């Protein structure tokens, strides 16, 4: 019971969320496609073979399945291509036999046919004839043109007799006779005019439930294996190819703005990353014993900032006489490997000579090396000499 109540509450909430204004429902039903499936029962009425008795009880109603594709042009008009599969029985039985002419008389006949029906219909929304607020419910009526294709066995039982009379036999008497049974599997086809009525309710903008009734008047001429009319009644489930109405337009607009300004956004992010990287390296130098000297592209000259950094390193040596240094020079990934190797060597020697000139003892510099380019990075922060100390 609790599960049932939960389901009912969830469906009610969903249907409440899906509530739209009449204008919004109209927009969801303008130049939109949908597909549907249906299941129900079919009937066959009228026909030459039903001249004497009704069909055997239980043979009038047959299961029916089908589906179709619909294009809703406007909220009040749509066109559909429909398909139906079902069966029908045709039967002929006689109350009595004419004794005056009993020769080769059809006594019983039955046809069991299955059929495929395909039609194209134009439908009009009857509910659009008056103004209404709730546009979930719609009543469609329409007509069209289609074709039916049938196949199945034809059973016949014929009463036959022999009219050859010997001398002395009274005329009208039959000498000999019997029953003859015959089965033929036949096919047939005919055009028809469908007339339909379809009541539907939009549970969601994408889902529609309905009840569909259709009658097909066959243009069969005098072919006795086809009924005058077939009728179908079924339940339909339709899926509408419409976009969800719950997306917020502001989010879409913001997304489009980000895409338009994509280059500016990337440039700003790169600048922020470089600033954070430089700040991280400066903090790293203060906390774990490193300093960094940066250079311009293709240069090993020491600028004002580089000289200020080296002054701080020389002052640290005065304060901490036991301090030792390691120098590592690198380049970015531009130029050739040989060029970058020579450039990083010149940068290492430039820093080494500057420290010696500031009074730093040579034996304090434990190692000096140059590695050329720093991986495959083109970052300007790769153009440097890293001073590590302990």
C-alpha positions in Angstrom: 0.0 0.0 0.0 2.8 2.4 0.9 4.5 1.6 -2.5 1.3 2.4 -4.3 0.9 5.7 -2.5 4.5 6.6 -3.3 3.9 5.9 -7.0 0.8 8.0 -7.1 2.5 10.9 -5.3 5.5 10.7 -7.7 3.2 10.6 -10.8 1.2 13.6 -9.4 4.4 15.6 -8.8 5.7 14.7 -12.2 2.4 15.8 -13.9 2.4 19.0 -11.8 6.0 19.8 -12.9 5.0 19.2 -16.5 2.2 21.7 -16.4 2.5 24.2 -19.2 0.6 27.2 -20.4 -1.6 26.8 -23.5 0.9 28.7 -25.6 3.7 26.3 -24.4 1.7 23.2 -25.3 1.0 24.7 -28.7 4.8 25.2 -29.3 5.4 21.6 -28.3 2.9 20.5 -30.9 4.0 22.6 -33.9 6.0 20.8 -36.6 6.8 17.9 -34.3 7.2 14.1 -35.0 5.9 11.3 -32.9 5.6 7.5 -33.1 2.9 5.3 -31.5 2.1 1.7 -30.9 -1.4 0.2 -30.3 -3.0 -3.0 -29.2 -6.7 -4.0 -29.2 -9.3 -6.0 -31.1 -10.7 -6.0 -34.6 -14.0 -7.0 -36.2 -15.1 -7.8 -39.8 -18.7 -7.0 -40.8 -20.8 -7.6 -43.9 -19.9 -9.7 -46.9 -21.4 -12.1 -49.4 -20.6 -15.2 -47.4 -22.8 -14.2 -44.4 -26.0 -14.6 -46.4 -27.5 -17.5 -44.4 -26.2 -17.7 -40.8 -24.0 -15.8 -38.4 -20.4 -16.9 -37.9 -19.5 -19.4 -35.2 -19.6 -17.7 -31.8 -16.2 -16.4 -30.8 -14.9 -15.9 -34.3 -16.1 -12.3 -34.7 -13.5 -10.6 -32.5 -9.7 -11.0 -33.2 -6.6 -9.5 -31.6 -5.1 -6.5 -33.3 -1.7 -4.9 -33.2 -0.2 -1.9 -35.0 1.6 1.4 -34.9 2.5 4.5 -36.9 4.4 7.7 -37.4 2.7 11.1 -37.1 3.7 14.6 -38.0 1.8 17.3 -36.1 1.9 20.3 -38.4 -0.1 22.6 -36.1 -2.0 21.9 -32.8 -5.2 21.4 -34.9 -3.9 19.3 -37.8 -1.6 16.3 -38.3 -0.9 13.5 -40.8 -0.2 9.9 -40.0 1.1 6.8 -41.7 -0.5 3.8 -40.0 -0.1 0.0 -40.0 -2.4 -2.7 -38.6 -2.1 -6.5 -38.4 -5.1 -8.7 -37.5 -7.3 -11.6 -38.7 -10.9 -12.2 -39.7 -13.1 -15.3 -40.4 -15.7 -15.5 -43.2 -18.3 -18.4 -43.1 -21.2 -19.7 -45.1 -23.6 -22.3 -43.8 -27.0 -23.5 -45.1 -30.2 -24.4 -43.2 -31.3 -27.0 -45.8 -30.6 -28.5 -49.2 -32.8 -28.1 -52.2 -33.9 -31.6 -53.1 -34.8 -30.6 -56.7 -31.2 -29.8 -57.5 -28.8 -31.5 -55.1 -26.0 -31.9 -57.5 -22.6 -30.1 -56.7 -24.2 -27.9 -54.1 -22.0 -25.8 -51.7 -22.9 -27.0 -48.2 -20.3 -25.2 -46.1 -17.4 -22.7 -46.6 -15.0 -21.0 -44.2 -12.1 -18.6 -44.8 -9.5 -17.8 -42.1 -7.6 -14.7 -43.2 -4.9 -12.7 -41.7 -4.3 -9.2 -43.1 -1.9 -6.3 -43.2 -3.4 -2.8 -43.6 -1.4 0.3 -44.4 -3.0 3.7 -44.7 -2.3 7.5 -44.8 -4.7 9.7 -42.8 -5.2 13.4 -42.3 -6.5 14.2 -38.8 -8.1 17.3 -37.3 -8.2 18.2 -33.6 -11.9 18.7 -32.7 -11.0 20.2 -29.3 -9.4 23.2 -31.1 -12.9 24.4 -32.2 -13.3 26.1 -28.8 -10.9 28.0 -26.5 -9.6 26.0 -23.6 -6.9 26.3 -20.9 -6.1 22.6 -20.5 -4.6 21.4 -23.7 -3.6 18.0 -22.5 -6.7 16.3 -23.8 -7.2 16.2 -27.5 -9.8 14.5 -29.7 -8.7 13.8 -33.3 -11.0 12.8 -36.1 -9.9 12.1 -39.7 -10.0 10.0 -42.8 -7.7 8.9 -45.6 -6.8 6.2 -48.0 -5.1 2.8 -47.7 -4.6 -0.7 -48.9 -5.3 -4.1 -47.3 -3.5 -7.4 -48.1 -5.0 -10.7 -47.0 -3.9 -14.3 -47.1 -5.1 -17.6 -45.6 -6.8 -20.9 -46.2 -10.3 -21.4 -47.8 -12.2 -24.5 -46.7 -15.2 -25.7 -48.7 -17.5 -28.7 -48.4 -19.6 -29.5 -51.5 -22.6 -31.9 -51.8 -22.5 -33.8 -55.1 -24.7 -36.4 -56.8 -25.1 -38.5 -59.9 -28.1 -37.7 -62.2 -27.6 -40.6 -64.6 -31.0 -42.5 -64.1 -31.5 -46.1 -65.2 -34.7 -47.1 -67.0 -37.7 -47.1 -64.6 -36.2 -44.6 -62.2 -38.6 -41.7 -61.4 -37.2 -38.3 -62.5 -36.0 -36.2 -59.5 -34.4 -39.2 -57.7 -30.6 -39.1 -57.4 -28.7 -42.3 -57.7 -25.3 -42.1 -55.8 -23.8 -38.9 -54.2 -21.5 -37.7 -51.4 -19.5 -34.9 -49.9 -16.4 -33.3 -51.3 -14.0 -31.3 -49.2 -11.4 -28.9 -50.7 -8.8 -26.5 -49.2 -7.1 -23.7 -51.1 -4.7 -21.0 -49.7 -5.5 -17.7 -51.3 -4.3 -14.1 -51.3 -6.2 -11.0 -52.1 -5.9 -7.2 -51.7 -8.1 -4.2 -51.9 -8.1 -0.4 -51.3 -10.1 1.0 -48.5 -11.2 4.3 -47.0 -10.4 4.6 -43.3 -12.4 6.8 -40.9 -11.0 7.2 -37.4 -11.6 8.9 -34.0 -8.6 9.1 -31.6 -8.9 10.4 -28.0 -5.5 11.3 -26.4 -4.2 12.7 -23.1 -0.7 14.1 -22.7 0.7 12.6 -19.5 4.0 14.4 -20.2 5.2 16.5 -23.1 6.9 13.4 -24.4 4.3 10.7 -23.5 0.7 10.5 -24.7 -1.9 7.8 -23.9 -5.0 7.3 -26.0 -7.9 5.2 -27.3 -8.2 4.8 -31.0 -11.2 3.6 -33.1 -11.1 3.1 -36.8 -13.4 1.7 -39.5 -12.2 0.7 -42.9 -14.7 0.6 -45.8 -13.2 -1.8 -48.4 -13.5 -1.0 -52.1 -13.6 -4.7 -53.0 -16.2 -4.9 -55.7 -17.9 -8.3 -55.6 -15.0 -10.4 -54.2 -16.7 -12.6 -51.7 -13.5 -13.4 -49.7 -13.3 -9.9 -48.3 -15.7 -8.3 -45.8 -17.5 -5.0 -46.5 -15.8 -3.4 -43.6 -13.1 -3.9 -40.9 -13.2 -2.1 -37.5 -10.4 -1.8 -34.9 -10.5 -0.5 -31.3 -7.3 -0.2 -29.3 -5.2 1.5 -26.7 -2.3 3.6 -27.9 1.0 4.8 -26.4 2.7 7.7 -28.2 6.2 9.1 -27.8 6.6 12.7 -28.9 10.0 13.9 -30.1 10.0 17.2 -28.2 12.7 18.9 -26.1 12.4 18.9 -22.4 10.7 22.2 -21.2 12.7 22.3 -17.9 16.0 23.7 -19.2 16.8 27.1 -17.8 17.4 29.6 -20.7 20.0 31.6 -18.6 22.3 28.6 -18.3 22.2 28.1 -22.0 23.0 31.8 -22.6 25.9 31.6 -20.2 27.3 28.5 -21.9 27.1 30.2 -25.3 29.0 33.3 -23.9 31.8 31.1 -22.6 32.2 29.4 -26.0 32.3 32.8 -27.8 35.0 34.1 -25.4 36.9 30.9 -25.4 40.3 32.4 -26.5 40.1 35.2 -23.9 39.2 32.7 -21.2 42.2 30.4 -22.1 44.6 33.4 -22.1 43.4 34.5 -18.7 43.7 31.0 -17.2 47.2 30.7 -18.6 48.2 34.0 -17.0 46.8 32.9 -13.7 48.6 29.6 -13.9 51.9 31.3 -14.6 51.4 33.8 -11.7 50.6 30.9 -9.3 53.6 28.9 -10.5 56.0 31.8 -9.9 54.5 32.5 -6.5 54.9 28.9 -5.6 58.5 28.8 -6.6 59.2 32.0 -4.6 57.6 30.4 -1.6 59.5 27.2 -2.2 62.8 29.1 -2.1 61.9 30.6 1.2 60.7 27.4 2.8 62.9 24.6 1.6 66.1 26.4 0.6 65.9 27.4 -3.1 66.3 30.6 -5.1 65.5 31.1 -8.8 67.2 33.4 -11.3 65.1 34.0 -14.5 66.3 35.0 -18.0 64.9 36.5 -21.2 64.5 34.4 -24.3 67.8 33.3 -25.9 69.8 35.4 -23.3 72.1 34.7 -20.3 72.4 38.3 -19.2 71.4 39.1 -15.6 68.7 41.7 -15.3 67.8 43.8 -12.3 65.6 41.2 -10.7 68.3 38.5 -11.2 71.0 40.7 -9.5 68.6 41.4 -6.6 68.2 37.7 -6.1 71.9 37.0 -6.1 72.5 39.9 -3.6 70.1 38.1 -1.2 72.0 34.8 -1.7 75.4 36.5 -0.9 73.9 38.0 2.2 72.7 34.6 3.3 76.2 33.2 3.0 77.4 35.9 5.4 74.7 34.9 7.9 75.2 31.2 7.5 78.9 30.4 6.8 78.3 26.6 6.6 75.7 26.9 3.7 76.4 25.0 0.5 75.0 25.5 -3.0 73.9 23.5 -6.1 73.2 25.3 -9.5 71.0 23.9 -12.2 70.5 25.8 -15.4 67.7 25.1 -18.0 65.9 26.5 -21.1 62.5 26.3 -22.7 61.8 23.9 -25.6 62.4 26.4 -28.4 65.5 26.1 -30.7 67.6 23.0 -31.2 69.0 20.7 -28.5 72.6 21.8 -29.0 71.7 25.5 -28.9 69.7 25.0 -25.7 72.5 23.0 -24.1 75.0 25.8 -24.8 72.6 28.5 -23.6 71.9 26.7 -20.3 75.7 26.3 -19.8 76.2 30.1 -20.3 73.4 30.8 -17.8 74.9 28.6 -15.2 78.4 30.2 -15.6 76.8 33.7 -15.5 75.2 32.9 -12.1 78.4 31.2 -10.8 80.6 34.2 -11.8 78.1 36.7 -10.2 78.2 34.8 -6.9 82.0 34.7 -6.9 82.1 38.4 -7.6 79.8 39.0 -4.5 82.3 37.3 -2.2 80.8 33.8 -2.1 83.6 31.2 -1.7 83.9 28.8 -4.7 84.0 25.8 -2.4 80.5 26.7 -1.2 79.2 25.8 -4.7 79.1 22.0 -4.5 77.9 21.3 -8.1 77.0 23.3 -11.2 75.2 21.6 -14.1 73.1 22.5 -17.2 70.4 20.3 -18.7 69.4 22.2 -21.9 65.6 22.3 -22.4 63.3 21.5 -19.5 61.2 18.6 -21.0 58.9 19.8 -23.8 57.7 22.9 -22.0 57.5 26.3 -23.7 56.8 28.0 -20.4 58.9 31.2 -19.8 59.6 30.0 -16.3 61.9 27.2 -17.7 64.4 29.9 -18.7 66.2 29.9 -15.3 69.0 28.8 -13.0 67.8 27.1 -9.8 69.9 27.7 -6.7 69.4 25.0 -4.1 71.1 25.2 -0.7 71.3 23.7 2.7 
